[in-house]
Amino acid sequence: MAEALRVALAGLGTVGGGVVKLLDANRDLIARRSGRPIEIVAVSARDRTRDRGIDLSRFTWVDDSSSLATLADVDVVVELVGGSDGPALTLARATLAAGRHLVTANKALLAHHGLELAETAERGAAALKFEAAVAGGIPVVKGLREGAAANEIGRVYGILNGTCNFILSKMEAEGRDFAEVLSEAQALGYAESDPTFDIDGIDAAHKLSILASLAFGTRPAFGDVAVQGIRQVLGADIAEAAALGHRVRLVGVAEAGPHGLFQRVHPHLVPLDHPLAHVTGSTNAVVAEGNFVGRLLFQGAGAGEGPTASAVVADLIDIARGEFGPAFAMPAGSLSAASVADSGERRGRAYLRFMVEDRVGVLAEIAAAMRDAGVSIESLIQRGVAADGRALVAIVTHEGPERSVAQALERLRGSSSVAGQPLWMPLLG
């Protein structure tokens, strides 16, 4: 059997510990599949004294993670530090500049610096692998980069954040509101103590920008992703969606067209006959639509020790076999700088929810704003008055341009009849 692939591991949190455990548990199987053993030779983390439940004495300990990039007898560096900048970026740059392979689970790093890192990897004939960065253990990166490589992808979209999907599924199943379910998710470990990146859609936007690059041959452009999270979603919205034959899901959508690249993370109403409507709990799912292969659905565990470690080790196996190509499915120099598509030109149906004062003329005011903006109303429902004296008004529009809906909402801005900010959610088509 060939000489071992020697790995330096930066970061010994949940995923890093999982990588060590997986390589130990499946050592012989992995060696047979790789054609050579894969061995961790050095590690680095913030706290050397912490008990992680694994034997680290067999590895060289390095306090400064950036020095792993030039450590003798290392073939691959695995970066599990996290963060778009700081130590993670320093280590990634140094590793690739030294002509060594890099495996990372860091979606923020790739969303912000993916093009630069891909260019550096190519100059040094090194691998840049990141299966674990998008949807945990689901092989969607490999699926797009390799399995669907012969296809022109028209659209890629999906449920990319397990925390949000857990919260929305729980709200749906138990008829509870967002704040209460978020607190429970934090207590169960599904949400961080500061859940901002998850519930405000930023985590999903990082992942979407990577998927878009793989699908459409464009440079990763996180700054071009329009983002709205789930803070505004009420239990009443989920009930209204159910009455309409839909479920509420936070969906990231990327679509390339003649007028540019459209990228958005936003709560959607998903029809019950669509596969994404049946993705519950912390599961992730990605749909890609190819011109020859048709619709592909990738679904599974999007996070956690085992699934994410599995994706990291799968990348190591590819490197051990010598199977790696351009990070984003084509040479970095071929990735285009896509223009941003005008979302106002997109056509579709929409769900609009208003909390209104219970008085004569409110519905007429809302209907007039819709009429004047050219929005055709398919249905309008007013629910009973709450304890605060306000009523819920829910509207579903006929298909039309998003610009018209935005104009209607602008006409109602500052209205004394409407309390707070209305909620707009597109219906997934």
C-alpha positions as MATLAB code, in Angstrom:
seq = 'MAEALRVALAGLGTVGGGVVKLLDANRDLIARRSGRPIEIVAVSARDRTRDRGIDLSRFTWVDDSSSLATLADVDVVVELVGGSDGPALTLARATLAAGRHLVTANKALLAHHGLELAETAERGAAALKFEAAVAGGIPVVKGLREGAAANEIGRVYGILNGTCNFILSKMEAEGRDFAEVLSEAQALGYAESDPTFDIDGIDAAHKLSILASLAFGTRPAFGDVAVQGIRQVLGADIAEAAALGHRVRLVGVAEAGPHGLFQRVHPHLVPLDHPLAHVTGSTNAVVAEGNFVGRLLFQGAGAGEGPTASAVVADLIDIARGEFGPAFAMPAGSLSAASVADSGERRGRAYLRFMVEDRVGVLAEIAAAMRDAGVSIESLIQRGVAADGRALVAIVTHEGPERSVAQALERLRGSSSVAGQPLWMPLLG';
ca = [
       0.000    0.000    0.000;
       1.198    3.525   -0.783;
       2.631    5.916    1.777;
       0.141    7.501    4.196;
      -1.538   10.845    3.509;
      -0.399   13.037    6.391;
      -2.968   15.467    7.765;
      -2.695   18.503   10.045;
      -5.961   19.433   11.746;
      -6.798   22.964   12.927;
      -9.816   23.099   15.226;
     -10.887   20.420   17.682;
     -14.489   21.359   18.321;
     -17.455   19.162   17.497;
     -16.448   18.568   13.869;
     -12.702   18.308   14.503;
     -13.263   15.729   17.207;
     -15.597   13.887   14.861;
     -12.899   13.725   12.172;
     -10.467   12.109   14.628;
     -13.112    9.596   15.751;
     -14.124    8.726   12.189;
     -10.558    8.163   11.018;
     -10.006    5.917   14.050;
     -13.257    3.953   13.685;
     -13.058    3.336    9.923;
      -9.280    3.337    9.525;
      -8.967    0.068    7.574;
     -11.971    0.722    5.331;
     -10.752    4.223    4.523;
      -7.259    2.951    3.691;
      -8.711    0.362    1.302;
     -10.910    2.914   -0.413;
      -8.129    5.494   -0.601;
      -5.413    3.099   -1.637;
      -3.312    4.452    1.226;
      -3.714    5.182    4.949;
      -4.875    8.613    6.076;
      -3.187    9.724    9.278;
      -3.455   12.835   11.416;
       0.053   13.884   12.419;
      -0.507   17.340   13.969;
      -3.315   19.304   15.593;
      -3.997   22.816   16.798;
      -6.765   24.378   18.893;
      -7.297   27.234   21.312;
      -7.322   25.186   24.521;
      -4.759   22.440   24.917;
      -6.050   21.352   28.344;
      -9.672   20.727   27.433;
     -10.855   17.120   27.677;
     -12.353   16.236   24.295;
     -12.795   12.538   24.941;
     -10.137   11.577   22.387;
      -6.457   10.725   22.726;
      -4.424   13.645   21.351;
      -1.073   12.548   22.814;
      -0.187   10.702   19.591;
      -0.278   13.951   17.577;
       2.133   16.862   17.457;
       0.456   19.824   19.193;
       0.924   23.255   17.615;
      -0.206   26.399   19.442;
      -0.147   28.690   16.392;
      -2.462   27.158   13.795;
      -0.868   29.097   10.930;
       2.370   27.160   11.414;
       0.584   23.967   10.342;
       0.868   25.263    6.765;
       4.630   24.807    6.728;
       5.056   21.986    9.226;
       7.367   19.248    7.982;
       5.807   16.016    6.689;
       2.279   17.411    6.211;
       0.398   16.858    2.935;
      -3.024   18.291    3.792;
      -4.309   20.909    6.237;
      -7.890   20.627    7.460;
      -9.255   24.006    8.588;
     -12.141   23.766   11.072;
     -11.484   27.030   12.914;
     -14.356   28.997   11.364;
     -14.851   32.652   10.517;
     -14.434   34.517    7.248;
     -11.200   36.216    8.293;
      -8.653   36.027   11.127;
      -6.810   32.763   11.854;
      -8.874   30.731    9.373;
      -8.012   32.985    6.433;
      -4.373   33.246    7.487;
      -4.076   29.468    7.633;
      -5.885   28.924    4.326;
      -3.711   31.421    2.475;
      -0.484   30.049    3.947;
      -1.424   26.416    3.225;
      -2.264   26.975   -0.430;
       0.658   29.349   -0.963;
       2.941   26.543    0.245;
       1.455   24.228   -2.390;
      -0.310   22.054    0.160;
      -3.853   20.778   -0.070;
      -6.598   22.432    1.986;
      -9.858   20.908    3.214;
     -12.292   23.250    4.951;
     -15.823   23.253    6.327;
     -15.824   27.056    6.426;
     -18.625   28.455    4.256;
     -18.030   32.057    5.360;
     -14.384   31.829    4.302;
     -15.341   30.546    0.849;
     -18.232   32.963    0.366;
     -15.943   35.940    1.007;
     -12.557   34.708   -0.274;
     -13.333   31.694   -2.460;
     -12.043   33.167   -5.711;
      -8.720   34.229   -4.215;
      -8.201   30.828   -2.568;
      -9.129   28.954   -5.749;
      -6.591   30.978   -7.734;
      -3.872   30.312   -5.165;
      -4.662   26.597   -5.150;
      -4.366   26.401   -8.927;
      -1.027   28.206   -8.976;
       0.373   25.668   -6.514;
      -1.339   22.630   -8.095;
      -3.050   22.047   -4.734;
      -6.548   20.869   -3.902;
      -9.134   23.176   -2.325;
     -11.940   20.928   -1.079;
     -15.040   21.996    0.872;
     -17.781   19.368    0.768;
     -18.516   19.969    4.458;
     -19.075   23.692    3.941;
     -22.521   23.244    2.351;
     -25.256   21.036    3.812;
     -23.062   18.994    6.162;
     -22.925   15.341    5.166;
     -24.955   15.720    1.962;
     -22.647   15.300   -1.097;
     -24.138   18.260   -2.949;
     -20.814   19.918   -3.795;
     -19.549   16.706   -5.410;
     -22.944   16.230   -7.022;
     -22.830   19.615   -8.735;
     -19.099   19.709   -9.437;
     -18.864   16.161  -10.790;
     -22.147   14.289  -11.081;
     -24.000   17.058  -12.921;
     -20.940   18.473  -14.691;
     -22.329   17.751  -18.171;
     -25.509   19.745  -17.538;
     -26.429   23.379  -17.824;
     -28.033   24.156  -14.465;
     -31.042   26.431  -14.702;
     -31.742   26.837  -10.997;
     -30.377   25.642   -7.673;
     -32.340   26.128   -4.467;
     -33.048   24.562   -1.149;
     -33.312   24.492    2.624;
     -29.780   25.348    3.703;
     -30.043   26.032    7.433;
     -31.084   23.357    9.906;
     -31.728   25.763   12.773;
     -34.334   27.710   10.820;
     -35.941   24.564    9.503;
     -36.152   23.112   13.017;
     -37.830   26.279   14.282;
     -40.320   26.531   11.407;
     -41.155   22.809   11.622;
     -41.736   23.101   15.376;
     -43.933   26.174   14.933;
     -45.920   24.276   12.310;
     -46.338   21.076   14.342;
     -47.194   22.726   17.651;
     -48.854   26.016   16.694;
     -46.321   28.089   18.634;
     -44.700   31.429   17.868;
     -41.130   32.143   16.844;
     -39.639   33.527   20.075;
     -40.843   30.602   22.177;
     -39.545   27.962   19.762;
     -36.211   29.770   19.353;
     -35.674   29.578   23.126;
     -36.359   25.848   23.042;
     -33.997   25.379   20.075;
     -31.250   27.131   22.036;
     -31.869   24.940   25.083;
     -31.657   21.799   22.912;
     -28.472   22.939   21.176;
     -30.073   23.417   17.746;
     -29.486   27.181   17.934;
     -26.503   29.157   19.203;
     -26.768   31.513   22.175;
     -26.390   34.254   19.544;
     -28.486   32.821   16.696;
     -28.148   35.846   14.381;
     -26.249   34.117   11.552;
     -28.849   31.363   11.403;
     -32.201   33.059   11.921;
     -31.319   36.146    9.857;
     -30.395   33.985    6.871;
     -26.667   34.812    6.726;
     -25.498   31.207    7.101;
     -27.825   30.120    4.300;
     -26.619   33.006    2.114;
     -22.990   31.926    2.532;
     -23.930   28.442    1.344;
     -26.087   29.720   -1.512;
     -23.251   31.836   -2.908;
     -21.052   28.718   -3.040;
     -23.767   26.637   -4.717;
     -24.369   29.383   -7.277;
     -20.700   29.478   -8.182;
     -20.625   25.706   -8.666;
     -23.879   25.652  -10.634;
     -23.363   28.633  -12.918;
     -19.606   29.098  -13.230;
     -19.650   32.478  -11.526;
     -17.373   33.972   -8.911;
     -18.665   33.547   -5.347;
     -20.522   36.780   -4.589;
     -21.983   36.741   -1.102;
     -22.580   40.490   -1.253;
     -25.025   39.989   -4.133;
     -27.349   37.687   -2.152;
     -30.568   39.363   -0.977;
     -31.233   38.074    2.531;
     -34.190   37.982    4.895;
     -34.487   35.577    7.804;
     -37.421   34.214    9.782;
     -37.773   36.649   12.690;
     -40.986   38.130   11.266;
     -42.779   34.823   10.706;
     -45.719   34.340   13.061;
     -47.511   31.173   14.018;
     -50.507   32.730   12.276;
     -48.559   32.910    9.004;
     -47.817   29.213    9.216;
     -51.491   28.493    9.882;
     -52.511   30.608    6.867;
     -49.968   28.789    4.706;
     -51.420   25.446    5.800;
     -54.917   26.608    4.905;
     -53.591   27.448    1.436;
     -51.984   24.018    1.027;
     -48.443   25.253    1.688;
     -45.720   25.176    4.331;
     -43.334   27.955    5.298;
     -39.655   27.240    4.694;
     -36.550   29.422    4.549;
     -35.366   28.784    0.988;
     -32.235   29.963   -0.783;
     -32.720   30.372   -4.543;
     -30.112   31.041   -7.235;
     -31.034   31.330  -10.886;
     -29.007   32.466  -13.889;
     -30.697   34.216  -16.777;
     -30.035   36.582  -19.664;
     -30.233   39.582  -17.329;
     -27.805   38.303  -14.698;
     -27.632   36.106  -11.633;
     -30.434   36.153   -9.091;
     -29.592   35.035   -5.532;
     -31.963   35.307   -2.578;
     -32.552   33.746    0.845;
     -36.097   34.390    2.049;
     -39.030   32.622    3.736;
     -41.232   31.032    1.065;
     -44.590   29.335    0.919;
     -43.809   25.873   -0.459;
     -46.686   23.825   -1.946;
     -47.366   20.494   -0.278;
     -46.665   18.593   -3.500;
     -43.081   19.905   -3.599;
     -40.317   17.783   -1.977;
     -39.078   20.717    0.126;
     -42.428   20.915    1.919;
     -41.667   17.561    3.528;
     -38.177   18.433    4.768;
     -38.621   18.792    8.520;
     -36.522   19.278   11.633;
     -32.844   20.128   11.193;
     -32.600   18.370    7.814;
     -31.197   20.199    4.778;
     -32.182   19.674    1.144;
     -30.908   21.072   -2.151;
     -32.600   20.899   -5.550;
     -30.693   21.399   -8.806;
     -32.396   21.510  -12.188;
     -30.255   20.379  -15.122;
     -31.176   20.643  -18.783;
     -30.525   16.923  -19.424;
     -30.663   15.255  -16.019;
     -33.814   17.046  -14.849;
     -34.510   17.691  -11.181;
     -31.964   16.380   -8.667;
     -32.755   16.301   -4.957;
     -30.027   16.056   -2.331;
     -31.339   15.584    1.206;
     -29.918   14.622    4.579;
     -28.282   15.812    7.780;
     -26.979   19.329    7.250;
     -24.843   19.622   10.379;
     -23.580   17.721   13.397;
     -20.442   15.857   14.353;
     -20.928   12.705   12.299;
     -22.332   14.077    9.021;
     -19.896   16.987    8.792;
     -16.884   14.854    9.728;
     -18.007   12.375    7.067;
     -17.841   15.114    4.420;
     -14.390   16.248    5.585;
     -12.988   12.728    5.420;
     -14.584   12.149    2.008;
     -12.529   15.115    0.743;
      -9.400   13.599    2.292;
     -10.120   10.330    0.498;
     -10.380   12.179   -2.834;
      -7.017   13.832   -2.203;
      -5.451   10.507   -1.203;
      -6.630    9.077   -4.529;
      -5.330   12.094   -6.444;
      -8.880   12.978   -7.517;
      -9.300   16.708   -7.461;
      -9.799   19.463   -9.968;
     -10.791   23.126   -9.921;
     -12.447   24.116   -6.664;
     -15.532   25.672   -8.295;
     -15.941   23.124  -11.110;
     -13.925   25.124  -13.668;
     -10.623   27.012  -13.612;
     -10.773   30.173  -11.522;
      -9.933   32.280  -14.569;
     -13.066   30.963  -16.299;
     -15.417   32.014  -13.494;
     -17.453   34.987  -14.658;
     -18.333   38.108  -12.708;
     -22.090   37.885  -13.109;
     -24.250   40.975  -13.092;
     -27.005   41.111  -10.478;
     -30.443   40.330  -11.860;
     -33.206   42.820  -11.085;
     -35.543   41.065   -8.659;
     -38.331   43.439   -9.619;
     -38.623   41.701  -12.978;
     -39.247   38.301  -11.412;
     -42.788   37.068  -11.763;
     -44.678   34.938   -9.305;
     -47.391   34.770   -6.690;
     -46.913   36.215   -3.225;
     -48.298   35.980    0.295;
     -48.688   39.308    2.123;
     -49.569   39.651    5.778;
     -50.594   42.841    7.562;
     -51.445   43.531   11.176;
     -54.072   46.266   11.006;
     -56.232   48.439   13.222;
     -59.760   47.074   13.414;
     -61.661   49.947   11.896;
     -63.790   50.766    8.865;
     -61.908   51.374    5.614;
     -58.714   49.445    6.357;
     -59.348   46.703    3.819;
     -60.340   49.270    1.220;
     -57.079   51.159    1.815;
     -54.999   48.014    1.341;
     -56.977   46.956   -1.727;
     -56.561   50.406   -3.250;
     -52.784   50.289   -2.751;
     -52.695   46.923   -4.522;
     -54.871   48.197   -7.357;
     -52.823   51.347   -7.897;
     -49.584   49.321   -8.037;
     -51.053   46.857  -10.498;
     -51.219   43.891   -8.090;
     -54.047   41.457   -8.761;
     -55.478   39.888   -5.597;
     -56.343   36.195   -5.706;
     -57.650   36.005   -2.132;
     -57.974   38.296    0.898;
     -58.769   37.090    4.397;
     -59.186   39.023    7.643;
     -58.881   37.067   10.876;
     -60.434   37.928   14.234;
     -59.304   40.796   16.433;
     -56.509   39.993   18.902;
     -56.212   41.231   22.481;
     -54.262   44.297   21.298;
     -57.177   45.358   19.108;
     -55.460   44.445   15.853;
     -56.531   42.016   13.155;
     -54.528   39.923   10.725;
     -55.083   40.452    7.019;
     -53.581   37.890    4.645;
     -53.464   38.355    0.866;
     -52.386   35.984   -1.879;
     -51.673   37.629   -5.206;
     -52.041   36.359   -8.728;
     -48.822   35.971  -10.673;
     -47.160   39.280  -11.425;
     -43.877   41.184  -11.223;
     -42.318   41.571   -7.792;
     -41.807   45.257   -8.506;
     -45.560   45.826   -8.332;
     -45.806   44.180   -4.905;
     -42.916   46.312   -3.647;
     -44.666   49.441   -4.923;
     -47.915   48.471   -3.183;
     -46.117   47.975    0.120;
     -44.373   51.312   -0.322;
     -47.755   53.018   -0.797;
     -48.833   51.623    2.568;
     -45.672   52.693    4.379;
     -46.562   55.076    7.191;
     -50.263   54.256    7.046;
     -51.939   54.697   10.418;
     -54.012   51.605    9.625;
     -51.052   49.212    9.360;
     -49.114   48.268   12.484;
     -45.461   47.359   12.082;
     -43.861   45.999    8.943;
     -45.917   43.808    6.607;
     -44.543   40.365    5.810;
     -44.025   39.380    2.179;
     -43.237   35.791    1.201;
     -43.036   34.494   -2.390;
     -44.750   31.248   -3.283;
     -42.201   28.741   -4.532;
     -42.927   27.809   -8.121;
];
